[in-house]
Amino acid sequence: MEEIRENIVKDKSYKFALRIIKLYQFLYNQKHESVLSKQVLRSGTSIGANIEEANGAMSRKDFLNKMYIAHKESRETHYWINLLRDSGYIDEKPACSLISDCEELIRITGKIISSTKKD
């Protein structure tokens, strides 16, 4: 079961990273915004990178550490997307879609952390 969830979170985080890259390109090219867009790009793509690292972990402790980082990066990305929406850089509809996907990553990484700690 754990392997299935890891594959799901790996796939979802990769697709989310692609959406974040498109968001960055939009913000940079259309809105001429570079500070917040770089923040969301960094944290939003870091989620999947840390999940990938967790999948190659050398130990349970290493796995948990990388999943904790992915979880924290998900929460940070959630913050940046909300800030971009509330400051008017992105519209409500795309922001809500990104927030929903981000919240799903927060839940999944949280469950993986919780179940790994129990085992």
Backbone as numpy.savetxt, mean C-alpha at the origin, in Angstrom:
# Nx Ny Nz CAx CAy CAz Cx Cy Cz
-3.41 -22.12 3.67 -4.23 -20.91 3.67 -3.37 -19.64 3.67
-2.31 -19.66 4.46 -1.42 -18.50 4.54 -0.83 -18.17 3.17
-0.43 -19.21 2.42 0.16 -19.00 1.10 -0.83 -18.35 0.15
-2.09 -18.75 0.23 -3.12 -18.16 -0.63 -3.27 -16.67 -0.31
-3.34 -16.33 0.98 -3.47 -14.92 1.36 -2.26 -14.12 0.91
-1.06 -14.72 1.03 0.14 -14.02 0.60 0.10 -13.76 -0.90
-0.39 -14.72 -1.69 -0.51 -14.51 -3.12 -1.54 -13.43 -3.43
-2.64 -13.43 -2.70 -3.66 -12.40 -2.89 -3.10 -11.03 -2.55
-2.43 -10.91 -1.42 -1.90 -9.61 -1.01 -0.77 -9.18 -1.95
0.00 -10.13 -2.46 1.06 -9.79 -3.41 0.44 -9.23 -4.69
-0.59 -9.88 -5.20 -1.27 -9.43 -6.41 -1.95 -8.08 -6.20
-2.67 -7.95 -5.10 -3.39 -6.70 -4.82 -2.42 -5.54 -4.61
-1.32 -5.79 -3.92 -0.37 -4.71 -3.67 0.34 -4.28 -4.96
0.57 -5.23 -5.86 1.20 -4.90 -7.15 0.25 -4.04 -8.00
-1.01 -4.46 -8.08 -2.00 -3.68 -8.84 -2.21 -2.30 -8.22
-2.19 -2.25 -6.90 -2.32 -0.98 -6.20 -1.13 -0.07 -6.53
0.07 -0.63 -6.55 1.27 0.15 -6.89 1.15 0.74 -8.29
0.62 -0.04 -9.22 0.43 0.49 -10.58 -0.54 1.67 -10.58
-1.61 1.57 -9.79 -2.56 2.68 -9.68 -1.90 3.91 -9.05
-1.04 3.68 -8.07 -0.35 4.78 -7.40 0.62 5.46 -8.38
1.27 4.69 -9.22 2.16 5.27 -10.22 1.37 6.16 -11.18
0.20 5.69 -11.59 -0.66 6.51 -12.47 -1.13 7.77 -11.75
-1.44 7.64 -10.46 -1.83 8.81 -9.67 -0.67 9.81 -9.62
0.53 9.31 -9.38 1.71 10.18 -9.34 1.88 10.92 -10.68
1.77 10.17 -11.78 1.92 10.79 -13.10 0.88 11.88 -13.32
-0.36 11.61 -12.92 -1.43 12.60 -13.04 -1.11 13.84 -12.21
-0.75 13.62 -10.95 -0.47 14.75 -10.06 0.71 15.58 -10.55
1.73 14.91 -11.00 2.94 15.60 -11.44 2.71 16.32 -12.77
2.10 15.63 -13.73 1.94 16.20 -15.07 0.76 17.16 -15.19
-0.38 16.83 -14.58 -1.59 17.64 -14.74 -1.74 18.71 -13.65
-1.40 18.37 -12.43 -1.58 19.30 -11.32 -0.30 20.02 -10.93
0.81 19.60 -11.52 2.13 20.19 -11.24 2.45 20.16 -9.75
2.09 19.05 -9.14 2.32 18.84 -7.71 3.43 17.82 -7.56
4.49 18.16 -6.81 5.61 17.24 -6.71 5.91 16.75 -5.30
5.54 17.46 -4.28 5.89 17.07 -2.92 4.99 15.94 -2.42
3.68 16.16 -2.40 2.74 15.14 -1.92 2.73 13.93 -2.85
2.85 14.17 -4.15 2.82 13.06 -5.11 4.00 12.13 -4.90
5.16 12.66 -4.56 6.32 11.81 -4.30 6.13 11.00 -3.02
5.47 11.60 -2.04 5.21 10.89 -0.78 4.30 9.69 -1.02
3.20 9.91 -1.75 2.25 8.81 -1.99 2.88 7.77 -2.92
3.71 8.20 -3.85 4.40 7.25 -4.72 5.34 6.36 -3.90
6.09 6.96 -3.02 7.05 6.21 -2.20 6.34 5.19 -1.30
5.34 5.65 -0.55 4.68 4.74 0.39 3.79 3.73 -0.34
3.12 4.16 -1.40 2.20 3.28 -2.11 2.88 2.15 -2.86
4.10 2.39 -3.35 4.83 1.33 -4.03 5.65 0.49 -3.05
5.92 1.03 -1.89 6.68 0.32 -0.87 5.89 -0.85 -0.28
4.58 -0.76 -0.30 3.74 -1.83 0.25 4.09 -3.16 -0.42
3.98 -3.19 -1.73 4.25 -4.41 -2.48 5.70 -4.84 -2.39
6.62 -3.89 -2.37 8.04 -4.23 -2.27 8.32 -4.96 -0.96
7.71 -4.50 0.12 7.92 -5.16 1.41 7.22 -6.51 1.49
6.09 -6.64 0.83 5.41 -7.94 0.77 6.28 -8.92 -0.01
6.86 -8.46 -1.10 7.77 -9.31 -1.88 8.96 -9.74 -1.03
9.52 -8.80 -0.28 10.64 -9.14 0.60 10.21 -10.14 1.68
9.00 -9.96 2.21 8.50 -10.88 3.23 8.40 -12.30 2.67
7.99 -12.42 1.43 7.87 -13.74 0.81 9.23 -14.43 0.66
10.29 -13.67 0.66 11.64 -14.25 0.58 12.38 -14.21 1.90
11.64 -14.01 2.98 12.25 -13.86 4.30 13.04 -15.11 4.71
14.09 -14.88 5.47 14.95 -15.96 5.93 14.44 -16.58 7.24
13.54 -15.88 7.90 13.01 -16.38 9.18 11.62 -15.82 9.41
10.94 -16.40 10.39 9.61 -15.93 10.78 9.69 -14.47 11.26
10.71 -14.15 12.02 10.90 -12.79 12.53 11.09 -11.81 11.37
11.91 -12.20 10.39 12.13 -11.37 9.21 10.83 -11.18 8.43
10.06 -12.27 8.26 8.77 -12.22 7.58 7.85 -11.22 8.27
7.73 -11.35 9.59 6.85 -10.45 10.35 7.31 -9.00 10.24
8.61 -8.78 10.31 9.14 -7.42 10.21 8.75 -6.78 8.88
8.90 -7.51 7.79 8.56 -6.96 6.47 7.06 -6.74 6.34
6.26 -7.64 6.91 4.80 -7.47 6.87 4.38 -6.26 7.72
5.04 -6.06 8.86 4.76 -4.87 9.67 5.04 -3.61 8.86
6.15 -3.60 8.14 6.50 -2.43 7.33 5.46 -2.22 6.24
5.05 -3.30 5.56 4.02 -3.19 4.53 2.72 -2.64 5.12
2.38 -3.09 6.32 1.17 -2.62 7.01 1.28 -1.13 7.31
2.43 -0.72 7.84 2.64 0.69 8.16 2.64 1.57 6.90
3.23 1.07 5.82 3.24 1.82 4.56 1.82 1.95 4.00
1.00 0.93 4.20 -0.41 0.99 3.78 -1.13 2.10 4.53
-0.88 2.17 5.83 -1.53 3.21 6.64 -1.04 4.60 6.23
0.25 4.72 5.95 0.79 6.01 5.52 0.18 6.43 4.18
0.07 5.48 3.27 -0.51 5.77 1.95 -1.96 6.22 2.10
-2.67 5.58 3.01 -4.06 5.96 3.31 -4.11 7.44 3.71
-3.18 7.85 4.54 -3.10 9.24 4.99 -2.88 10.19 3.80
-1.90 9.86 2.94 -1.58 10.73 1.80 -2.74 10.84 0.83
-3.43 9.75 0.58 -4.57 9.80 -0.35 -5.68 10.67 0.22
-5.95 10.52 1.52 -6.95 11.39 2.17 -6.54 12.85 2.07
-5.28 13.13 2.30 -4.78 14.50 2.24 -4.90 15.06 0.83
-4.56 14.26 -0.16 -4.69 14.70 -1.56 -6.14 14.96 -1.92
-7.05 14.13 -1.43 -8.48 14.34 -1.70 -8.96 15.61 -0.99
-8.66 15.72 0.29 -9.17 16.85 1.08 -8.56 18.19 0.68
-7.40 18.15 0.04 -6.78 19.40 -0.43 -7.19 19.74 -1.87
-7.99 18.86 -2.49 -8.51 19.14 -3.81 -7.64 18.69 -4.97
-6.58 17.98 -4.69 -5.72 17.52 -5.78 -6.33 16.36 -6.56
-7.11 15.53 -5.87 -7.81 14.44 -6.57 -9.29 14.48 -6.19
-10.12 14.09 -7.12 -11.56 14.11 -6.92 -12.00 12.98 -5.98
-13.19 13.14 -5.48 -13.76 12.21 -4.50 -13.84 10.77 -5.02
-14.33 10.59 -6.23 -14.55 9.23 -6.74 -13.25 8.43 -6.86
-12.22 8.95 -7.55 -10.98 8.17 -7.60 -10.33 8.01 -6.23
-10.45 9.03 -5.39 -9.88 8.94 -4.05 -10.55 7.83 -3.25
-11.86 7.74 -3.33 -12.59 6.70 -2.59 -12.20 5.30 -3.06
-11.99 5.15 -4.35 -11.57 3.86 -4.89 -10.18 3.49 -4.38
-9.26 4.43 -4.40 -7.92 4.19 -3.89 -7.93 3.92 -2.39
-8.73 4.68 -1.66 -8.84 4.49 -0.21 -9.39 3.11 0.11
-10.38 2.69 -0.63 -10.96 1.36 -0.44 -9.92 0.26 -0.66
-9.16 0.37 -1.74 -8.11 -0.61 -2.01 -7.03 -0.57 -0.93
-6.70 0.60 -0.48 -5.68 0.76 0.55 -6.16 0.15 1.87
-7.43 0.39 2.21 -7.99 -0.19 3.44 -8.00 -1.71 3.37
-8.22 -2.25 2.18 -8.19 -3.70 2.01 -6.78 -4.23 2.27
-5.77 -3.53 1.79 -4.39 -3.93 2.05 -4.06 -3.84 3.54
-4.58 -2.82 4.20 -4.37 -2.68 5.65 -4.97 -3.88 6.37
-6.19 -4.26 5.99 -6.86 -5.41 6.63 -6.11 -6.72 6.36
-5.73 -6.94 5.12 -5.08 -8.20 4.76 -3.72 -8.32 5.46
-2.91 -7.27 5.39 -1.60 -7.35 6.05 -1.76 -7.50 7.55
-2.76 -6.84 8.11 -3.03 -7.00 9.55 -3.39 -8.43 9.91
-4.21 -9.07 9.07 -4.61 -10.46 9.32 -3.41 -11.41 9.17
-2.57 -11.16 8.18 -1.39 -12.00 8.00 -0.48 -11.89 9.22
-0.29 -10.67 9.69 0.55 -10.45 10.89 -0.06 -11.18 12.08
-1.34 -10.99 12.27 -2.02 -11.61 13.41 -1.93 -13.13 13.36
-2.22 -13.71 12.23 -2.21 -15.19 12.12 -0.79 -15.74 12.21
0.20 -15.01 11.72 1.58 -15.46 11.80 2.06 -15.43 13.25
1.65 -14.43 13.99 2.04 -14.32 15.40 1.42 -15.46 16.22
0.23 -15.93 15.84 -0.46 -16.99 16.58 0.17 -18.36 16.36
0.70 -18.56 15.15 1.26 -19.89 14.79 2.49 -20.22 15.60
